[in-house]
């Protein structure tokens, strides 16, 4: 089991990472703030109430290293229970809690082409192959190196518009401002091992493997994790105004397995060349492999953060920021020319050397356990005393008790 734990969850870069996250604790009936050291998992909830509060400390990594909590669980047992989806045992949750979940779209010029194709198809995957050929012919080759907002970007945009292929995706893919939207409500994200939801009304959908940055209430990037920005291509292809319907459904946002805190040799700079891999293993024997190469992202991480946070918008509990994906599957699965779409029971593994692996299985969104543990339930849990005592400098968490009580 330790070998499974190392290969499935932990980073493989040979370092000793500072990992924090959350565990569902059946004993107390709520989420616990944890850190990981090797195969031991430490419960810090008696000292810090939420991951949001932890990331707002002056130095979250040093705080975790200095904590003297005793280990409470083995990582191997948590991984096993999470993969078994066993509700009676402690299991891993998404490592975020009060953070708003934001997402940036079309941050890779290459993937912008697929968004244009979706729109030109009107969400009909049967037309995808023919439309893709037409769009690529109009471009005359790869545009992956085009810098948004540049003269070259304006030229590409003009070419597509002149060929009758104007799209709102051209503006956010090539223009000066990135797309930033709200992916999921607070506390709605699922973690390692949990099912991810595909609604019954979608026939063309796919995973989106992404780097997720954790940003505190002051706009500082504090760490990173992996995410699956589950996407319904047929819905968004009908109209970009259906983005909420395409992106925000039951269990449609997976994050994990842990947040790796920045510190020492692991910094934001480390992730600029990170290779995030995707594997989809279907019950039909189909296997899809893909890659999200962050070295090809069109906009710097700092620009994405400043587009979400600043004088124009604050996040008092911080936010998690999906940074977009290069990956857009075109491999045929069911019939020639129809491309890829999920089947129920697909095992989706998203992994990277510095962040570990996020594993989930697709299921029908309407048949999954309803999401019921929201902000009110969390406040009640913390106010009940199950969450322990707040640190003296955690005034916002004391306010939580007053609101709840």
Buried (B, 14 or more C-beta within 10 A) or exposed (E): EEEEBBEBBBBBBEBEBBBBBBBBBEEBEBBBBBBBBEBEBBBBBBBBBBBBBBBBBEEBBEBBEEEEBEBBBBBBBBBBBBBEBEEEBBBBBBBBBBBBBBBBBBBBBBBBBBBBBBBBBEBBBEBBBEBBEBBBEBBEEEBBEBEBBEEBBEEBBEBBEEEEBBBBBBBBBBBEEBBBBBBBBBBBBBBBBBBBBBBEEBBBBBBBBBBBBBBBBEBBBBBBBBBBBBBBBBBBBBBBEBBEBBBBBBBBBBBBBBBBBBBEEBEBEBBEEBEBBBBBBBEEEBEBEBEBBBEBBBBEBEBBBEBBBEEEEEBEBBBBBBBBBBBBBEEBBEEEEBBBBBBEEBBBBBBBBBBBBBBBBBBEBEEBEEBEBEBEBBBBBBBBEBBBEBBEEBEBBEEBBEEBE
